[in-house]
Amino acid sequence: MTLQRIVLTGALGDLGQHLRAPLAAMCEALVSVDLKDAPELLPNETYARADVADLPEMERLLQGADMVVHFAAIPDERPFEELLRPNFLGAYAVWEAAARQGVRRIVYASSVHAVGMHPTAHCIGLDAPHRPDTFYGLSKCFAEDLARLYWEKRGVEAVCIRIFSGTETPGNARALGTWLSRPDLIRLVQRSIDTPVTGFAVVFGISNNARAPVSNAGATFLGYRPQDDAERWAEEILAAEPPRDPQDPAHSRLGGPFAAVPLGESGVAWIRRLTT
């Protein structure tokens, strides 16, 4: 499938930067959006330095777009007030602009943290209710519900990808189950774009891990078939880590350390303090 125009927000983020070239190959024109300085562009790529919470600006950028891949957000826990504009209002502006401009579908970078307080041992499916572990996770719940609302009221399709551990390699014992490789991320976004009809859909963003703590069975219609497995690192990782405390929510809940971080405190900084 070759589309006319795809808009990628958060294009220079940790994950977004890996999507630019694959998305450019799927469309005539890729519009990359971020708050950073412009990168070196691909032949069919243009760049806009823009705030996704600016509704008039998003309306302008989404003119003529077939689809939006929305990866822009603060990807960490913060005080609610700091997340309000980029994560909450930003999601609203993207969906409202998409509806006004007749965009067909939004592929959204949701997160495991929308369901992060579910016990890992429960092996939930995609029908499990929201159970956020942080204000950050709450912002993902908001955007998923917004996506459903705009599908049911305005006809904008959405695929919400609950991304787990999107790192180059699995970095700890938890990631043996939650890892999402970069190639599998690309495969998942591609299938979220080229599937003919999605309506409103949610999918777990994980690789084909033998220790996966969730079931993706409800999203097989997307055609996503992950090919990577974190198990190849298991022996090395498990030999280096101490035994886990089953009473510690950082070890027993899907959100991992974010399930234990105090509300409003940076999860990344909090984890760093615990490990140094």
Buried (B, 14 or more C-beta within 10 A) or exposed (E): EEBEBBBBBBBBBEBBBBBBEBBBEBBEBBBBBBEEEEBEEBEEBBBBEBBBBBBEBBBEBBBEBBBBBBBBBBBBBBEBEBBBBBBBBBBBBBBBBBBBBEBBBBBBBBBBBBBBBBBBEEBBEBEBEBBBBBBBBBBBBBBBBBBBBBBEEEEBBBBBBBBBBBBEBBBBBBBBBBBBBBBBBBBBBBBBBBBEEBEBBBBBBBBBBEBBBBBBEBBEBBEBEBEBBBBEBBEEBEEEEEEEEEEEBBBBBBBBBBBBBEEBBBBBEBBEEEEE
